[in-house]
Amino acid sequence: MSDKEDDRIPPHSPTAERAVLGAALADPWALGIAQEKLEPGDFYDSERGRLFQVMREMFAAGEIVDSITLAAKIKPDDPGGAFLSRLNALIESCPAVATVERYVRIVVDNATARKVLTLSTAIGRDIGSRPGEAAEVLREFESAIYAATTRLHHREPQSFAQLMPKMMDAIEDWNKDGSHVRGVRFGFASVDMMIGGILPSNLCVLAGEPGHGKTTLAIQVAISTARAGWRVLYCTLEMDAREVLLHAIAARAAVSLTAIRAGGIGLDGHGKMLAAEHALEALDVQVDDTPALASVALRAKAIRWQASASGSPGLLIIDHLQLLAGPRSDSRRLEISALANGLKALAKELGIPILLLSQLSRPREGEAKRRPTYHRLKESGDIEAAADQVLLVWRPGRYLEGPDIPRVELAELVLAKNRNGPTGVRTVVFDGETLSFRSLAPEEAKVLTQDAKQEWGG
């Protein structure tokens, strides 16, 4: 086992590698920690990696792992006990068994650094040997970097006793203001009471068929959340940042988007637009419209954004999942599953709620009048498995034929999954002129409901 330290060779620490092996030989507890977080390839010295591999195999088989049993396993013929003496020297080199986690972290960090250096060299080689494929090479590199660095974010188990103080503080705060909704709200009392709010570390999927208003609702959530004092990062892979702002202005000013584009908003509309301008400028909403955004780049953006937060709460909105580039896979279904699971992990890592927009597959023939279910989440059922909540947007009026499609129509928000409470359906109003959703007022409920029954034969 060569112990020579050299600044010119890749990052490694012989001291830390010896300390990990020594602690693992001295105490089964230390071996358990090491085998949970390390791979044999993490050791720069191949012989130390081989020792660790055998120790893991013995541990998994339920065998006693110490210097004597390991020596007997690797070198049953050990003249003079030289190999056993070297193993005992490893135990003696360990400063303290209780510090094994610190040394494990050093080994992991160095292994990750070496992996990144290797990948950097590889990308330089591939860029030169694959002309015209720079985008594909970069995507492969991003996926590899993500895989290499994900393991750095490791959480230790916590006991109820450790978790209890913050939990009791939170419960006390919840009961002080008398509110029944925590976290991010959708802005409709009936919906928010049912969901209970999108909480930190939650992944909420907002899904719908194309043209049913997913983006419209997401922009409204962004505005209402920012008005409540939250920061919002809106990552749009579908629209330009200016289009997002235009939709926000129309919704906030309650002015026809068509009229804005056509230059026909009138004097009253101008006044509303100015008021909307001042209101929106005061909000902490950032829009990122990077095209063909890869998941690893999204993660980096989110980490930087959250790091600048100074402790204030934040919401990440992604529009939408099917346009996000994920780790390379032979199956788009597997790629979508990996993306959904990765975003749930990101929500937990950063301690923020994530609102993830997703498409529903178009209804089959004869299904247009049926309320959608989460089974129609496009390209992967694993999206539902990763989500804490799944909210489906459904506008049955989209399937009306002819010129008489109403400007104002009923829409349904279907809470198909709710890890924190009940599921159900709530009716709201969609205004096709201002492209906005709003609560159903009592005076219009009877009229719109009757119109819907006539149109749909209900």
Secondary structure, 3 states (H helix, E strand, C coil): CCCCCCCCCCCCCHHHHHHHHHHHHHCHHHHHHHHHHCCHHHCCCHHHHHHHHHHHHHHHCCCCCCHHHHHHHHCCCCHHHHHHHHHHHHHHHCCCHHHHHHHHHHHHHHHHHHHHHHHHHHHHHHHHHCCCCHHHHHHHHHHHHHHHHHCCCCCCCCCHHHHHHHHHHHHHHHHHHCCCCCCECCCCHHHHHHHCCECCCCEEEEEECCCCCHHHHHHHHHHHHHHCCCEEEEEECCCCHHHHHHHHHHHHHCCCHHHHHHCCCHHHHHHHHHHHHHHHHCCCEEEECCCCCEHHHHHHHHHHHHHCCCCCCEEEEEECHHHCECCCCCCHHHHHHHHHHHHHHHHHHHCCCEEEEEEECCCCCCCCCCCCCHHHECCCCHHHHHCCEEEEEECHHHHCCCCCCCCEEEEEEEEEEECCCCCEEEEEEEECCCCEEEECCHHHHHHHHHHHHHHHCC
